Amino acid sequence: MVKLLEKVIKDAIEDDKYSFGGRAAINSMKNSKLVVLSHSVPEKMLQKIQEAAKNSKVPILNYNGSSVELGRLCGTQFRISTLSLETLSDTNLKAIIKELETEKEE
């Protein structure tokens, strides 16, 4: 999943169709296709993001890593706890969700 997720994130950054941070993700939720969360998201912000995603029917991906690792994956030098992707093909979205579900079962 990491390779596909990495490709999707890089494509979104190239197209400038992303948002970093909890508040930005909540504000752009209606335009989002997927929200990626690291383990470093504060509990209060996590609840707000989950509620907004549920209301907007946007899937949430819990990234198995810290905000530093997610930042590196995005090609930045700073930590990223929340990443909202606004551009994502339905095929890639389904593949990511399917892999996420199989990981949960294991």
Secondary structure, 3 states (H helix, E strand, C coil): CHHHHHHHHHHHHHCCCEEECHHHHHHCHHHCCEEEECCCCCHHHHHHHHHHHHHHCCCEEECCCCHHHHHHHCCCCCCCCEEEECCCCHHHHHHHHHHHHHHHHC
